[in-house]
Amino acid sequence: MSNTITLMIERIRELCRERGITPNGLSYIAGVPQATIKSILNGETKSPEVLTIKKLCDGFGITLAQFFDTVEFNNLEQEIK
């Protein structure tokens, strides 16, 4: 699993914890199927669609920029060398 996917999983879990939202609750408020969120969090989805991440951000009440604006994302190495 790439570092980017791992960081996305960690970020979703972090935001759920901060807001007291379960993945199932996030599914409901974001309008994303539970199976999709489960696949992302279990690392089964290798490249989540931007639209899916945008819907999750809407559910969290944040922008895509806020989702990715972390020290960890900012320090990721370039995927293509």
C-alpha positions as CSV (number, residue, x, y, z in Angstrom):
1,M,0.0,0.0,0.0
2,S,1.4,3.4,-0.9
3,N,2.2,6.0,1.7
4,T,-0.5,8.3,0.2
5,I,-3.2,5.7,0.7
6,T,-2.0,5.0,4.2
7,L,-2.1,8.7,5.0
8,M,-5.6,9.0,3.6
9,I,-6.8,6.1,5.7
10,E,-5.2,7.6,8.8
11,R,-6.7,11.0,8.0
12,I,-10.2,9.7,7.7
13,R,-9.9,7.8,10.9
14,E,-8.5,10.9,12.7
15,L,-11.4,13.1,11.5
16,C,-13.9,10.4,12.6
17,R,-12.3,10.3,16.0
18,E,-12.2,14.1,16.3
19,R,-15.8,14.4,15.4
20,G,-17.1,11.4,17.3
21,I,-18.3,9.8,14.0
22,T,-18.2,6.1,13.2
23,P,-17.5,5.0,9.7
24,N,-21.1,4.0,9.4
25,G,-22.2,7.4,10.6
26,L,-19.9,9.0,8.1
27,S,-21.5,6.9,5.4
28,Y,-24.8,8.3,6.3
29,I,-23.9,12.0,6.5
30,A,-21.6,11.9,3.4
31,G,-23.9,9.9,1.2
32,V,-21.2,7.3,0.5
33,P,-22.0,3.6,0.7
34,Q,-20.7,1.8,3.8
35,A,-19.0,-0.8,1.6
36,T,-17.0,2.0,-0.1
37,I,-15.8,3.5,3.2
38,K,-15.0,0.0,4.5
39,S,-13.0,-0.8,1.4
40,I,-11.0,2.5,1.8
41,L,-10.3,2.0,5.5
42,N,-9.3,-1.6,5.0
43,G,-6.9,-0.7,2.2
44,E,-8.8,-2.6,-0.4
45,T,-9.3,0.5,-2.5
46,K,-6.0,1.3,-4.0
47,S,-7.0,4.7,-5.5
48,P,-10.2,6.2,-4.0
49,E,-11.9,8.6,-6.4
50,V,-11.6,12.3,-5.8
51,L,-15.4,12.6,-5.8
52,T,-15.6,10.0,-3.0
53,I,-13.0,11.9,-0.9
54,K,-14.8,15.2,-1.7
55,K,-18.1,13.6,-0.4
56,L,-16.3,12.5,2.8
57,C,-14.9,16.0,3.3
58,D,-18.5,17.4,2.9
59,G,-19.6,15.0,5.6
60,F,-16.8,16.2,7.8
61,G,-17.6,19.8,7.0
62,I,-14.2,20.5,5.6
63,T,-12.7,21.3,2.1
64,L,-10.5,19.0,0.1
65,A,-7.6,21.5,0.8
66,Q,-8.2,21.1,4.6
67,F,-8.3,17.3,4.3
68,F,-4.8,17.2,2.6
69,D,-3.3,20.2,4.6
70,T,-1.3,18.2,7.1
71,V,2.4,17.9,7.8
72,E,2.3,14.3,6.8
73,F,0.8,15.0,3.3
74,N,3.1,18.0,2.8
75,N,6.1,15.8,3.5
76,L,5.2,13.0,1.2
77,E,7.9,12.1,-1.3
78,Q,7.0,12.4,-5.0
79,E,5.4,9.2,-6.3
80,I,7.0,9.6,-9.8
81,K,10.7,9.9,-9.9
